[in-house]
Amino acid sequence: MTINGTRSFSSTCAAGLVTFVTGQRPFQGAVETIILVLLLITVNLIIPCIVYSVGAFTAAYIIDYMFGAIMRKGFKCIDVPLNSTGSARQQFRHRKALQAGIRHQ
């Protein structure tokens, strides 16, 4: 079929598919396969990493600017026992000892 002297889209696709499937030009098929795989990787991995890294770096800079000094200072948490795998009774005794001012490890 021709439209204004050109081949239609479907016949062009079919001709390219026949060349790829029958192996008339294997080098061209291999090159097109490599191009398609690289295009797939670029669209699904590389472009999203570039697009989202801009926002991630900006957010990290803003958070560091606003809360950096607080986060770098650190803290000590004396209310929580170091080993919380003990029984509830041991944790209760530990909490009571902390409230009474007795420190034990």
Number of C-alpha atoms within 10 A of each C-alpha: 10 9 8 7 7 9 11 12 11 10 12 11 11 11 10 12 13 11 15 18 11 10 13 11 11 13 11 13 18 13 11 13 13 12 12 12 12 12 13 12 12 13 12 11 11 12 12 11 12 10 10 10 12 10 11 11 11 11 12 12 13 12 12 14 10 11 11 13 10 10 11 9 7 8 8 6 8 10 10 12 15 9 8 10 9 9 8 10 9 13 16 11 11 19 17 12 13 16 11 9 9 10 10 7 6
